[in-house]
């Protein structure tokens, strides 16, 4: 019963789900979830940016990878499987693959082999040649 003996009927507009605040229903401004998403995106962007700067700075301090004094430099056209396996990044399967793909006009021709890309060839290049016998690097 309402005031002064007037009975009030409950209609559909009076249900709880109709009384939600605007921020929960998506009306009246951006939902709170958007603020969380924006905050997380900003944090990820900041950490990623810091990682790139850190990598760039560390790379200038740490010397590049290259052959040590006395390292074996092998001819990919004449080297045995054992000689090829002394090269970082070349194991038994890759050495067999290199031998099967002979002859090579230049070291970069290794890129035509399955599973070897330009970056891997650049890493192995100081240890490889296409001319002469296997030698010890005199660096």
N, C-alpha and C positions, 0 to 999 in steps of 0.2 A: 504494500500500500504506500501511496505517496502522501504528500501534504494534503491536509484537510479531507482525508478519506478518498482521495482520487487514486484509483489503481493505475499503475503504470505497467505497460506491456514492454517486454524486452524484445527488441527487433534485431535483425541481423547486423545492423550498424553498431550495436552495443557489444558485440563479441570481442573477446580479448585480441584476436588477431587483427582486428580492425583498429585497435588502439596503439599500434606500434609507433615508436618515434620515427621521425623522418629519416634519420641516419641508418636505421636498420632496413627500411623498406627500399632504400635507394633513391628516395626523393629528398630534396632539400640540401643537396651538396654531395660531394664525393664520399663514397663509403670509406670506412676506416681501413679496409683491406688495401685500398690504393696507396695509402700512406706507408703501409708496411712494405708493399712491393717497391715503391720508390726508394725507401730507405735501404732495403736489401740490394737493389740495383746499384745505388750509389756506393755502398760498401764494397760490392764485388768489383766495380769499376776502379775504386781507389786501390784495392789490394792488387788488382791486375796491373795497374799503372806502376805501382811501387815495385812489383816483381820485374817488370820490363826495365826499369831504371837500375835496379839492383843487378840484374843480369848483365846489362851494358857496362856497368862500373866494374864488376868482378872480372869480366872478360878482358878488360884492359890491364888488370893486375896479374892474372894467371897466364903463364906462357902458353902459346898454342901447342897442340899436340904435333909432334914430328918425330922423325927417326933419331934415335940416340946415336952417339958416336959408336961406330963399329957395327951398326945395324946392317943386316943383309938386304941389299937391293937386288931384286931378282928380275930376270927377263921373263915376261909372261909367255913368250913364244917357245922358250927352251927349258924352263925350270921344271924340276921334278915335283911330284905331289908334295913331298916332304918340305922342299924349299918354299913352295907356295903357302904351306900351312904355317910358316914362320911369320907371315904377314898378319898384322892385327885385322880382324874381320873376315879372315879366310880360314875356314875349317875344312875337314875332309870332303864334304859334299860340294862346297863351293870350289875347292881346288880341282875336283873331278870335272865340274862344269866348265871351269876355265880351260882346262886341258882339252876338253871335247870341242870347244869353240875356236881353237886355233886355226889359222894365224890371225894376229892382230897388227894393224898398221900403227896404232897408237894406243896408249893406255886408256883413253876415253872410250875406246871401242868395247870395253867391258860393260858399258851401259846397255848394250844390246842383249845381254844375258838376263834371264828371268830372275827377278829379285835383287838386282843391283841397280841403284839409281845414281844420279849425279853426285849427291852428297857422300855416298859410300865410296865412289871412285875418288873424290877429292881427298877423303881421309886416307885411302890406301896409296895414292899417287906418289908420295915421297919414297915409298918402298918398292916401286915398280918401274920397269923400263921395257922397251921393246927392242933394244939393241944391245949386243954384247953379252958376255956371260954374267952370272951372278957375282956381285962384288960386295965388299964391306964398305959402308959409307964412312968417309974420312972426316965428317963434321967435327 
